[in-house]
Amino acid sequence: MDQISQLTRQLVETFNNNRAIMEDMTSDKAKRAFVLKILTDHDLVFGVWPDANKPDGIDFLLIKGRAKLRDVIALKVGLSSTIAAIPCANDETALALQQTHGDKPHDA
């Protein structure tokens, strides 16, 4: 399995798991705390949203971990277990997370 397929498979799985967890949360405060924990606890964090036009039914945007992802691609090493997906309503939500919580220029 190539790296993109492996990444997509892992993102679909973590998207579904995290979406189920967030759907059970009743307050926005709890959801925000969960998202912040994901951002803190993982090296690679993607915003993921449903997209019926994509073969896997999702699309995604890297929020955090550009340097780590570059290393994975350049060194052709396996993907880390510290990959997470934050369920987003759409690409605009993922972009907002990237802008507020993503890598800073010196981190990239």
C-alpha positions as CSV (number, residue, x, y, z in Angstrom):
1,M,0.0,0.0,0.0
2,D,1.4,3.4,-0.9
3,Q,1.8,6.2,1.6
4,I,-1.2,8.2,0.3
5,S,-3.5,5.2,0.5
6,Q,-2.2,4.4,4.0
7,L,-2.6,8.0,5.1
8,T,-6.2,8.2,3.7
9,R,-7.2,4.9,5.3
10,Q,-5.9,6.2,8.7
11,L,-7.6,9.5,8.3
12,V,-10.9,7.9,7.4
13,E,-10.6,5.7,10.5
14,T,-9.7,8.5,12.9
15,F,-12.2,10.9,11.4
16,N,-15.0,8.4,12.0
17,N,-13.8,7.6,15.6
18,N,-13.4,11.3,16.5
19,R,-16.7,12.3,14.9
20,A,-18.5,9.7,16.9
21,I,-16.8,11.0,20.1
22,M,-17.7,14.6,19.3
23,E,-21.3,13.7,18.4
24,D,-21.8,12.4,22.0
25,M,-20.5,15.7,23.5
26,T,-23.3,18.0,24.5
27,S,-21.4,21.3,24.9
28,D,-19.3,23.3,22.5
29,K,-16.8,23.8,25.4
30,A,-16.2,20.0,25.5
31,K,-15.8,19.8,21.8
32,R,-13.3,22.7,21.8
33,A,-11.3,21.0,24.6
34,F,-11.3,17.8,22.6
35,V,-10.0,19.5,19.4
36,L,-7.3,21.3,21.4
37,K,-6.2,17.9,23.0
38,I,-5.9,16.4,19.5
39,L,-3.8,19.3,18.4
40,T,-1.5,19.0,21.4
41,D,-1.2,15.2,21.5
42,H,-0.3,14.6,17.8
43,D,2.5,15.4,15.4
44,L,0.4,15.3,12.3
45,V,-3.1,16.7,12.5
46,F,-5.5,17.0,9.5
47,G,-8.9,18.6,9.2
48,V,-11.2,16.1,7.5
49,W,-14.6,16.6,6.1
50,P,-17.1,14.5,4.1
51,D,-16.8,14.9,0.3
52,A,-19.0,12.7,-1.8
53,N,-16.9,13.5,-4.9
54,K,-13.8,11.9,-3.5
55,P,-13.2,8.1,-3.9
56,D,-12.8,7.6,-0.1
57,G,-15.7,10.0,0.7
58,I,-13.5,12.5,2.5
59,D,-11.2,15.4,1.8
60,F,-8.5,16.7,4.1
61,L,-6.2,19.6,4.8
62,L,-3.0,19.4,6.9
63,I,-3.4,21.6,9.9
64,K,-0.2,20.8,11.9
65,G,3.0,19.0,11.0
66,R,4.3,20.2,7.7
67,A,7.9,19.4,8.6
68,K,7.1,16.0,9.9
69,L,5.1,15.1,6.8
70,R,8.0,16.4,4.6
71,D,10.3,14.0,6.5
72,V,8.0,11.1,6.0
73,I,7.8,11.8,2.2
74,A,11.5,12.6,1.7
75,L,12.8,9.8,3.8
76,K,10.2,7.3,2.7
77,V,9.6,6.2,6.3
78,G,6.4,4.8,7.6
79,L,3.7,7.0,8.9
80,S,3.8,7.8,12.6
81,S,1.1,6.7,14.9
82,T,0.7,10.3,16.0
83,I,-1.6,11.2,13.1
84,A,-5.0,12.5,14.0
85,A,-8.1,13.8,12.2
86,I,-10.3,16.6,13.4
87,P,-13.8,16.3,12.0
88,C,-14.7,19.5,10.1
89,A,-17.9,20.6,8.5
90,N,-16.1,21.6,5.3
91,D,-12.8,23.0,3.9
92,E,-13.4,26.5,5.4
93,T,-13.6,25.0,8.9
94,A,-10.3,23.1,8.3
95,L,-8.6,26.2,6.9
96,A,-9.7,28.3,10.0
97,L,-8.2,25.7,12.3
98,Q,-5.0,25.7,10.2
99,Q,-4.8,29.5,10.5
100,T,-5.4,29.6,14.2
101,H,-3.7,26.4,15.4
102,G,-1.5,25.3,12.6
103,D,2.2,25.5,12.0
104,K,3.9,28.8,12.3
105,P,6.4,29.8,9.5
106,H,9.3,28.8,11.7
107,D,7.8,25.4,12.4
108,A,7.4,24.5,8.8
